[in-house]
């Protein structure tokens, strides 16, 4: 099968959107001819990365940029979304020739993976796969209301933007002409107009390239204090302030509990202020960002990843943790709760919770693990088995299996 993959973000050895674009391209190339439409800014790293790929003969990269007078320098700025919109228009005309030249069977939009931005490739006369897309993730109003006003305002504006986005007639064209709409989370599914739900499926877009060979987990006993870990950007919606408040409550009963926070971010000072207010700042080990290899080696030194993110659409750190034998505590919102179940971690409900009650509930769950080490040890023993469900092959296969169910022809993907 010949697949045209639209991957605005696509780079090897990256996380987030660039990693998703690259991983889908290289995984599909194991069994298909994949033509990837992407930007020139990715070219150098793609050409270095493709030399290491076993199935590089099945990969063709086609590069496209808008005219120089429309270029932007900073792809981290808000302007990138405007550029991306017009880039999508430009690649429509580029793709028409690609479809004819390479006899394309399926067109797939993979990055950027936000539901708000329409893809005009859906208008070409080929089966079109949209996603997995996210962006509809949200969390209960009572928790939003507990945030400082500047964060509360941001969340309310974001919620309103999401509501108005689904009124966009161009987005409706994309959804109407999609064969399959893959949503990263249940929240994104809910925000998609109901008339398109028959072609929607919930599916992750992240997966593990490889999983370490299982070995005996580092068991703990009552004489040891639990070692808690958070790893990620220090931004308010990652919920680390909830983790800090929960830690303060755990310390009241179990003063030997340790907590390490790895990362930095725009809201670092506010988060550290919360730690001071909770009188636990000096009890927390603060570590700046570390490279991926270092982080992987650190996972096995801890007992629990505390990751109370409020609106992550995915959660790479969650997958990495369970692949390295580390159970996870997360909330029942966004992408992490699509990964974590009772076999490998704890999912804390947010319904009708305030910030204080949620932090208290998290603290109770952590304290329970402290008192019942056999439960924690069983979670550790189960993590790698759960991680096996989220290999890249299985994640990509799941999306294309769902597409196959909606197409009149066979998609020859092996059952992974």
C-alpha positions in Angstrom: 0.0 0.0 0.0 1.2 3.5 -0.8 0.6 6.0 2.0 0.9 9.8 1.8 1.8 11.0 5.3 1.4 14.7 6.2 3.9 15.4 9.0 4.6 19.1 9.5 6.6 18.0 12.5 8.9 15.1 11.8 12.4 14.4 13.2 14.3 11.4 14.5 15.3 11.2 18.2 12.8 13.7 19.3 9.8 13.5 21.6 6.4 15.2 21.2 5.1 16.1 17.7 8.4 15.6 15.8 8.8 12.2 17.3 5.2 11.2 16.4 5.7 12.2 12.8 9.0 10.2 12.5 7.8 7.2 14.4 4.6 6.7 12.3 6.6 7.2 9.1 9.2 4.6 10.0 6.8 2.1 11.5 4.5 2.2 8.5 7.6 1.8 6.2 8.1 -1.7 7.6 5.3 -2.9 5.3 4.3 0.0 3.1 5.6 2.6 0.7 5.4 5.9 2.7 5.7 9.3 1.1 6.1 12.0 3.8 5.2 15.6 3.3 7.2 17.8 5.7 9.1 21.1 6.0 12.6 21.9 4.9 13.6 22.7 8.5 13.5 19.0 9.2 15.6 17.9 6.2 19.1 17.7 7.7 18.0 15.6 10.7 15.8 13.4 8.6 18.7 12.6 6.2 21.0 11.8 9.1 18.3 9.6 10.7 17.1 7.8 7.6 20.6 6.3 7.1 20.1 4.2 10.2 16.7 2.9 9.1 16.3 -0.7 8.0 13.4 0.1 5.8 14.7 3.3 4.3 13.9 2.2 0.7 10.2 2.4 1.6 10.5 6.0 2.7 10.4 9.1 0.5 10.5 12.6 2.0 9.0 15.5 0.0 9.8 18.9 1.4 7.7 22.0 1.2 7.9 25.5 2.7 5.8 28.6 2.1 7.6 31.5 0.2 10.5 33.1 2.1 8.5 36.3 2.8 6.1 34.2 4.8 8.7 32.2 6.8 9.0 32.4 10.5 12.1 32.0 12.6 10.7 30.7 15.9 8.7 27.6 15.6 8.0 27.8 19.3 6.0 31.0 19.0 2.2 31.3 18.5 2.9 32.4 14.9 3.6 28.8 14.0 -0.1 28.0 14.1 -0.8 30.7 11.5 2.1 29.4 9.4 0.8 25.9 9.7 -2.6 26.8 8.5 -1.2 28.3 5.3 1.3 25.5 4.9 -1.7 23.1 4.9 -3.1 25.1 2.0 0.2 24.9 0.1 0.7 21.2 0.5 -2.8 20.6 -1.0 -1.5 21.6 -4.4 1.7 19.7 -3.8 -0.2 16.6 -2.8 -2.3 16.5 -5.9 0.8 15.7 -8.0 2.1 13.2 -5.3 -1.1 11.3 -5.4 -0.8 10.8 -9.1 2.9 10.1 -9.2 3.1 7.6 -6.4 -0.4 6.0 -6.9 -1.4 6.8 -3.4 -3.9 4.5 -1.7 -4.4 6.4 1.7 -3.7 9.9 2.9 -2.9 10.3 6.5 -2.6 13.6 8.5 -0.5 12.9 11.6 1.2 16.2 12.7 0.5 18.7 14.0 -1.9 16.5 15.9 -4.5 19.1 17.1 -8.2 18.7 16.2 -8.7 22.5 15.7 -6.6 22.8 12.5 -8.3 21.5 9.3 -6.5 19.5 6.7 -7.3 20.2 3.1 -5.9 16.9 2.1 -9.2 15.4 3.0 -10.6 17.0 -0.1 -8.5 14.8 -2.4 -10.2 11.8 -3.8 -8.5 9.2 -1.5 -9.4 7.6 1.8 -8.3 10.1 4.5 -7.2 9.4 8.0 -7.2 12.3 10.4 -5.1 11.9 13.5 -4.7 10.8 16.2 -5.6 14.3 17.1 -6.0 15.8 20.5 -6.5 19.3 22.0 -10.0 18.7 23.5 -8.5 17.8 26.9 -9.9 19.6 29.9 -10.5 19.2 33.6 -13.3 20.0 36.1 -14.3 23.6 36.7 -13.8 23.3 40.5 -10.1 22.5 40.0 -9.7 25.3 37.5 -11.3 27.7 39.9 -8.6 26.9 42.5 -5.8 28.1 40.2 -4.4 31.6 40.3 -6.5 34.0 38.1 -4.0 34.1 35.2 -4.1 30.4 34.8 -7.8 30.2 35.3 -8.3 32.8 32.6 -6.0 30.8 30.2 -8.1 27.6 30.8 -11.4 29.4 30.3 -10.2 31.0 27.0 -8.9 27.7 25.9 -12.3 26.0 26.6 -14.1 28.7 24.6 -11.6 28.4 21.7 -12.3 24.7 21.6 -16.1 25.3 21.5 -15.8 27.8 18.7 -13.3 25.7 16.7 -15.9 23.0 16.1 -18.0 25.7 14.3 -15.3 26.2 11.7 -16.7 25.2 8.3 -13.3 24.2 7.1 -12.9 21.8 10.0 -16.3 20.4 9.2 -15.1 19.7 5.7 -12.1 17.8 7.1 -14.3 15.7 9.4 -16.9 15.1 6.7 -14.5 13.7 4.2 -12.4 11.7 6.7 -12.7 7.9 6.5 -11.5 7.7 10.1 -11.0 10.4 12.8 -8.6 9.0 15.5 -8.9 10.9 18.8 -6.1 10.8 21.3 -8.4 11.0 24.3 -12.1 10.7 25.3 -12.2 14.5 25.9 -11.3 15.2 22.3 -13.9 12.6 21.1 -16.6 14.4 23.1 -15.8 17.8 21.5 -16.0 16.4 18.0 -19.6 17.0 16.7 -21.7 13.9 17.3 -22.7 13.5 13.7 -19.1 12.4 13.0 -18.9 10.0 16.0 -19.6 6.9 13.8 -16.2 7.4 12.2 -14.3 8.3 15.4 -12.1 6.1 17.4 -10.0 6.7 20.5 -6.3 5.8 19.8 -3.0 6.8 21.2 -0.3 8.3 18.9 2.7 7.5 21.1 4.4 4.2 21.5 7.6 2.5 22.7 10.4 1.6 20.2 11.7 -1.1 22.5 11.1 -2.4 26.0 13.9 -3.5 28.3 14.0 -7.2 29.1 12.0 -7.9 32.3 14.0 -8.4 35.5 13.3 -8.6 39.1 11.9 -5.2 40.2 13.5 -3.3 43.1 11.2 -4.4 45.9 10.6 -2.1 48.9 9.9 -2.8 52.5 8.3 -0.9 55.4 11.7 0.2 56.8 12.3 2.3 53.7 10.6 5.6 52.9 8.9 5.7 49.5 10.8 7.5 46.8 8.5 9.6 44.6 9.4 11.1 41.2 7.9 13.8 38.9 9.5 14.4 35.5 8.3 16.9 33.0 7.9 20.6 32.2 7.2 22.8 35.1 4.0 24.4 33.8 0.9 24.8 35.9 -1.3 22.4 33.9 1.1 19.5 34.5 -0.5 19.5 38.0 2.8 19.3 39.9 1.3 21.7 42.5 -1.1 18.9 43.3 1.7 16.5 43.7 3.5 18.8 46.1 0.4 19.3 48.2 -0.1 15.5 48.3 3.5 15.0 49.3 3.0 17.5 52.2 0.1 15.4 53.5 2.1 12.1 53.1 5.0 13.6 55.2 2.6 14.1 58.1 2.3 10.3 58.5 5.5 9.1 56.8 8.3 11.6 57.3 10.9 9.5 55.5 9.1 9.8 52.2 11.3 11.4 49.5 10.2 13.4 46.4 12.3 14.3 43.4 11.2 16.8 40.8 13.0 16.8 37.4 12.4 19.6 34.9 12.1 23.3 34.3 9.5 25.5 32.7 7.7 28.8 32.6 5.9 28.3 35.9 8.8 27.0 37.8 8.9 30.0 40.3 5.1 29.6 41.0 5.6 25.9 41.6 8.5 26.5 44.0 6.4 29.1 45.8 3.7 26.4 46.3 6.4 24.1 47.8 7.4 26.9 50.2 3.8 27.5 51.2 3.4 23.8 51.9 6.7 23.9 53.9 8.2 21.1 51.8 10.6 23.0 49.5 13.7 21.9 51.4 12.4 18.3 51.5 12.2 18.1 47.7 15.1 17.3 45.5 15.0 19.7 42.6 16.9 18.6 39.4 17.0 20.6 36.1 16.3 18.8 32.9 18.3 15.7 32.2 18.9 13.9 28.9 16.7 10.9 28.0 19.3 8.3 28.7 20.0 9.7 32.2 16.2 9.8 32.9 15.8 6.2 31.8 18.5 5.1 34.2 16.8 7.0 37.1 13.4 5.5 36.8 14.4 2.2 38.5 15.7 4.2 41.5 12.1 5.3 42.5 8.9 3.7 43.7 6.2 5.8 42.1 6.0 8.4 39.3 3.6 11.1 40.5 2.2 12.6 37.3 -1.0 14.5 38.0 -1.2 16.2 34.6 -4.5 18.0 34.1 -4.7 18.0 30.3 -1.9 16.0 28.6 -3.2 14.5 25.4 -0.5 11.7 25.6 2.2 11.2 28.2 5.5 9.9 27.0 7.0 10.0 30.5 4.2 7.6 31.6 5.1 5.1 28.9 8.8 5.4 29.7 8.1 4.9 33.4 6.2 1.7 33.1 8.7 0.4 30.5 11.4 0.8 33.1 9.4 -0.9 35.9 8.0 2.3 37.6 4.3 2.4 38.5 2.4 5.7 37.9 -0.1 7.8 39.8 -2.1 9.9 37.4 -5.6 11.6 37.2 -8.6 10.3 35.2 -8.2 13.1 32.6 -6.3 13.3 29.3 -3.9 10.7 27.9 -2.2 9.2 30.9 -5.3 7.4 32.1 -5.6 5.8 28.7 -2.3 4.0 29.5 -2.4 3.4 33.3 -4.8 0.9 34.8 -5.1 -0.8 38.2 -2.5 -3.4 37.2 0.4 -0.9 36.9 -0.6 2.2 38.8 -3.3 4.4 40.3 -5.8 6.6 38.5 -7.3 9.2 40.8 -10.8 10.5 40.0 -11.3 14.2 39.5 -15.1 14.4 39.4 -16.5 16.9 41.9 -13.0 17.4 43.4 -11.5 20.7 44.5 -7.8 21.2 44.4 -7.5 20.5 48.1 -9.7 17.4 48.1 -7.9 16.1 45.1 -4.5 16.6 46.7 -5.7 14.9 49.9 -7.0 11.9 47.8 -3.7 11.6 46.1 -1.9 11.7 49.4 -4.2 8.9 50.7 -3.3 6.7 47.7 0.4 7.2 48.2 0.1 6.6 52.0 -1.8 3.3 51.2 1.2 2.2 49.1 3.5 3.0 52.0 1.5 0.8 54.3 0.9 -2.0 51.8 4.2 -2.6 50.1 3.0 -5.9 48.7 0.5 -3.8 46.6 3.3 -1.5 45.4 5.6 -4.5 44.6 2.8 -6.1 42.6 2.4 -2.9 40.6 6.1 -2.9 39.9 6.0 -6.5 38.7 3.2 -5.7 36.3 4.5 -2.5 34.7 6.6 -4.0 31.8 3.8 -6.4 30.9 1.4 -3.4 30.5 4.1 -1.5 28.5 4.0 -4.4 26.0 0.5 -3.1 24.9 2.0 0.2 23.8 4.8 -0.7 21.4 5.0 1.5 18.3 4.0 -1.5 16.1 0.8 -2.1 18.1 -0.1 1.6 18.4 0.2 2.2 14.6 -1.4 -1.1 13.8 -4.4 -0.2 16.0 -5.0 3.0 14.1 -4.8 1.3 10.7 -6.9 -1.7 11.8 -9.6 0.8 12.7 -9.2 2.5 9.3 -9.3 -0.9 7.5 -12.8 -1.5 9.1 -14.0 1.5 7.2 -12.5 0.9 3.9 -13.6 -1.3 1.0 -10.2 -2.8 0.4 -7.6 -4.7 2.4 -4.8 -3.1 4.4 -2.1 -5.7 4.7 -0.7 -4.9 8.2 0.6 -7.8 10.2 -0.9 -8.5 13.5 1.7 -7.3 16.0 
